[in-house]
Amino acid sequence: MRSISKLVVTKPLLGMMNAILLALSLCASFAWADNLESLRASGAIGESHTGYVFARDPAVRAEADAINAKRKIIYQEKAAAQGISIDQVGKVYAEEIFKKVPAGTWIQINGQWIKK
């Protein structure tokens, strides 16, 4: 039996593979952002003071969990880099998110849900 030889990856091939991966990740990011915006616009989710989304409609709980999982990764990285808690990072991001979301988005301020 012959053994399978190792795959030789050249610099041009590696560069092309990196470009493809980057393009795929950007497409996924745009799709994720579009989905987030449509969920906000429909009122199905709201932005909480913790920096995470809240599923106001139980039918979108899985989508909210997926969004929050991505945010948690970012918050953990920032918290580790700055030597602060993940909760502190989330609250700072929440303030920025509140400023940027469009009018009509549900946001949580002082424990109360209001439309921006």
N, C-alpha and C positions, 0 to 999 in steps of 0.2 A: 504494500500500500504506500502510496505517496503521501507525504505530509503537505499540508497546506502552507504555502509560503506566507511570510509576513507581508502585510500591506505596506507598500512604500508610499509615504505621503510627501509630496514635493511642496515647496513653498507656494507655487501658484495654486496647487490643489487645496492646500490648507487655507490660503487666502479666499478662494472661492467658497469653501465650506463655511468659513467665518461670515462671509457676506450673506450667504443663504440663511444661516442661523440668525443673523441680525435682522434680516428682512422679515423672517417669520415671527420673531419676537416683537418687532414693531407692529406688524399686522395684528397680533394678539393684543397688544397694548391698546391700539385704536379701537378694536372690537370691544374690549373691556370698558374703555372710556365711554363709548357710545351706549353700551348697556347700562352703565352707571347713570349717565345723563337721562336716559329714558325712564329708568326706575325712579329717579328723583322727580322728574317731571310728572309722572303718574301719581306720585304721592305714596308709592308702594314702600319706599324706604325714606328714612330721614337721617340727617347727620347729627350724631350725639356730641355732647360736650367732651367725651372721652377720646374723640378722634376716630371713632368707628361708626359704621352705619348701623341703623336699627331697622329691622324688617317690620314695618308698620302693617304690612299685609303678610299673614303667615305663609301664603303661597310662594313668596320670594325669599324664604328663609335660607335656602341653599345658596342663592345668589349673594345674599348679604354675608353669609359665612365665608364665601370665596373671596369677596372683596376685603373682608376683615382679615383674612389670612394673609393676603398680599400686603395690607397695611401693617400688620404686625411684624412682618419681616423687615420692612423699612424702619419701623419704630425701634425694633431691637438693635438694628445696625447703628442707628443714630444715638440711641441710649448708651451703647457700649463705647462708641467713639467719644462721647461727651462726658461719660462717667456719671450719668444721671439715670433716673428710673424710666422705664418704658411708659409709665403713666404720665410722667411729666412731658415726655416727648409727644404723646397722644394729645394732651391738652393744648400744647403749642400748635400742633397741626390742626386741631379743631378750630382754633381761632382763625387760622389762615383759610381753612376750608369755608368757614362761615362768611368770610369776606368775599370769596370768589364764587360761591354758588349763586345761581340765578334766582331772581325773585320768584316766589311761589314754592321754593324748596322748604320742606319741613326741617327745622333745626331745634335742638334742645338747649334751652338757656335756663339756668337755675332750676333744673328738673322739670321745666314746663316745655311742652312741644308747641311751637308757633310756626306760622308760615313767614318766611323772610319777605 
